[in-house]
Amino acid sequence: MRVRGIDIAPLIDAYAHEEACRKISDLDPLFREAARQGYKVHHNEYYIQLWLAKPLGEPLGHVGEIDERVLGDCLKHFTHSYRIWRMVTPPWCADC
């Protein structure tokens, strides 16, 4: 039997969100699958697009290449080193 991400993600969000955020590397693939199937993981669509484009921690672009204004408060879930942006917190676990 296979459980689809879109079926399990809402249950995790509702009943075990804090615990899930401590297991990001284990659960990120599940939430990515759910998002691709239509599950709303966050209200900021741009944040979701960036997350789906690359694995966590991978370079997303140089400073100035991503729209920091659109990310707004969610920018705190990104880091940049050597002027290269990387996402450190996925949108399904973000508090922005």
Secondary structure, DSSP 8 states (H G I E B T S, - for coil): ----HHHHHHHHHHH-HHHHHTTHHHHHHHHHHHHHTT----S-HHHHHHHHHS-TTSEEEETTTS-HHHHGGGGGGEEEETTEEEE-S-GGG---
